[in-house]
């Protein structure tokens, strides 16, 4: 499954990420994305993004998505081959 970083970022609230069961998705995806492994996956991505945002002194919505992907790859997270190649 591919979950875009934008689904973790609230549309109108700064300084917050919403992983796990709180992420934005359509009704078809919701039943799949609310399961524990997907919650872990989005939680790890949100944690990485929060650390990058804090380190750079920016809002989470301004974090470079490629930087999040590179950090996740270094941590051993599985990203699709397409994303992994683009992040490298």
Protein Blocks (a to p, Z undefined) as FASTA:
>chain_A
ZZdfklmpcfklghiacehjlbccdfklmmmmmpmklmmmmmmmmmmmmmmmmmnopafk
lpcfklmmmmmmmnopacdfklmmmmZZ
